[in-house]
Amino acid sequence: MNAKEIIGLIGAVVIVLAFVLFYPTRPHEKGNPAQADTVDWSAVEDDRSEQLTIRWLGPPVYANGQENTWVQGLLEERFNIRFEPVFLDWTANSRLKSLMFSAGDVPDISWDGDPLYVRRNIHHGFVMELPYEVILQHAPTYVKYLNQ
């Protein structure tokens, strides 16, 4: 190596280091459930005139599932909701799901078969706590069943 090559190499290293050290980054937020926005459940009211839309990502075993089945229709009619199911196969569930979540495309309800994925979703703020009092108020039969 001659002197010009050494100076060029040092210059390239200095430029890369300057870029890495001075490039503005956005602050990293840790997903801490204690710091997450909480819902004032006492102020939540059920307005039956307003239809609720729920995006649901179920288990990846039904990748060929179809929307607007008769069961979906019965549930939507009975509870005044509209389902938007998201169907993924096993490969898409392991690859595309993380990409969807990181892009902000997080469904309202998501199936996670592995507790480590649930833990990761809690860490990133994708899981919301539902207080026992709210479940007791709106689903007393379910609570009774669980407490048997």
C-alpha positions in Angstrom: 0.0 0.0 0.0 1.3 3.4 -0.9 0.6 6.7 1.0 -2.4 7.6 -1.2 -4.1 4.3 -0.5 -3.5 4.6 3.3 -4.8 8.2 3.4 -7.9 7.1 1.3 -8.6 4.2 3.6 -8.3 6.4 6.7 -10.6 9.0 5.1 -13.2 6.3 4.3 -13.1 5.1 7.9 -13.4 8.7 9.3 -16.4 9.3 7.0 -18.1 6.1 8.1 -17.5 6.8 11.8 -18.8 10.4 11.4 -21.9 9.1 9.7 -22.5 6.5 12.4 -21.8 8.9 15.3 -23.7 11.9 14.0 -26.6 10.4 12.1 -29.8 11.5 13.8 -31.8 8.6 15.2 -35.3 8.5 16.6 -35.6 7.7 20.3 -36.2 4.1 21.0 -39.2 3.5 23.2 -39.3 0.4 25.3 -42.7 -1.3 25.3 -43.6 -1.0 29.0 -47.2 -1.8 29.8 -47.0 0.4 32.9 -46.2 3.4 30.7 -48.7 2.6 28.0 -51.9 4.6 27.5 -54.6 3.1 29.7 -58.3 3.1 29.0 -60.8 4.6 31.5 -63.2 1.7 31.5 -65.7 3.5 33.7 -66.2 6.0 30.9 -66.8 3.4 28.2 -70.4 3.0 27.1 -72.0 0.5 24.8 -73.7 2.3 21.9 -75.8 -0.3 20.1 -76.4 2.1 17.2 -72.7 2.1 16.3 -71.2 -0.9 14.6 -67.9 -2.1 15.8 -65.3 -3.4 13.3 -62.8 -6.0 14.6 -59.8 -7.1 12.6 -59.0 -10.7 13.6 -55.8 -12.6 12.9 -56.5 -16.2 13.8 -54.3 -19.3 13.9 -52.4 -20.1 10.7 -54.2 -23.4 10.2 -57.0 -21.9 8.1 -55.0 -20.0 5.5 -57.6 -20.8 2.9 -60.4 -19.5 5.0 -63.0 -17.3 3.5 -64.8 -14.2 4.6 -68.5 -13.9 5.0 -69.3 -17.4 6.2 -72.6 -18.1 7.8 -71.1 -18.2 11.2 -69.5 -14.8 10.7 -72.8 -13.5 9.5 -74.6 -14.8 12.6 -72.0 -13.3 15.0 -72.1 -10.0 13.1 -75.9 -9.8 13.2 -76.2 -10.9 16.8 -73.5 -8.6 18.3 -73.7 -5.7 15.8 -70.1 -6.1 14.8 -68.2 -6.5 11.6 -65.3 -8.9 11.3 -62.3 -8.4 9.0 -60.5 -11.7 9.2 -56.8 -11.9 8.2 -55.8 -15.3 6.9 -52.1 -16.3 7.0 -50.5 -19.7 6.4 -47.6 -21.0 8.6 -44.9 -19.4 6.6 -46.6 -16.0 6.3 -47.4 -16.2 10.0 -43.7 -16.6 10.9 -42.4 -14.0 8.4 -45.2 -11.6 7.3 -46.8 -11.2 10.7 -43.7 -9.5 12.3 -43.5 -7.2 9.3 -47.2 -6.3 9.5 -46.8 -5.5 13.2 -43.6 -3.4 12.8 -45.3 -1.4 10.0 -48.2 -0.6 12.3 -50.7 -3.0 10.8 -51.7 -4.6 14.1 -55.1 -6.4 14.2 -57.4 -5.9 17.1 -57.3 -9.6 18.0 -54.3 -11.8 17.2 -53.5 -15.5 17.8 -50.1 -16.3 19.2 -49.4 -20.0 19.8 -46.1 -19.4 21.5 -45.9 -17.6 24.9 -42.6 -16.0 23.7 -44.5 -14.2 20.9 -47.1 -13.0 23.4 -44.2 -11.7 25.6 -42.7 -9.9 22.7 -46.1 -8.4 21.7 -46.5 -7.1 25.3 -43.0 -5.7 25.2 -43.9 -3.7 22.0 -47.2 -2.5 23.4 -49.5 -4.6 21.1 -51.4 -6.2 24.1 -53.9 -4.2 26.2 -54.9 -5.2 29.6 -58.6 -5.9 30.2 -59.4 -5.4 33.9 -61.2 -8.2 35.8 -64.0 -5.8 36.7 -64.8 -5.1 33.1 -64.9 -8.8 32.3 -67.1 -9.4 35.4 -69.5 -6.7 34.3 -69.8 -7.6 30.6 -69.2 -11.4 30.7 -70.4 -12.7 34.1 -71.3 -16.2 32.6 -67.7 -16.5 31.3 -66.3 -15.5 34.7 -68.6 -18.1 36.4 -67.4 -20.7 34.0 -63.7 -19.9 34.6 -64.1 -19.9 38.4 -65.7 -23.4 38.5 
